[in-house]
Amino acid sequence: MRVLTHRDNIAPILTARPEIMVDELTDDSLTKGLEWADVIAIGPGLGQREWGKIR
């Protein structure tokens, strides 16, 4: 499992689930992640601020 998320979420996720591959969500990591994945899930918790909107 791989999680792409805001950089502030990386440490808490790794603390709770150290077996998960966690990276900061960037345009490059998203492109590579989509090429890597067989299945994707988006949300919950994106919120309505600018960071969670489609670019």
C-alpha positions, 0 to 999 in steps of 0.5 A: 500500500502506498499513501500520497498525502500532505507532508504534515500527515507523513509522520502520524501515518508512519507512526500508526502504520509503519508498514505503509509506504508514505510519500508527499503528494506532488505532481511527480509523486502523483504521476509515478503513483498512478503508473504504479497502482492497480487501484486508487482511492481518494479521500476522505479528509481532503477538506475544502481548502486550496490544497485539496482541490484539483489543479 
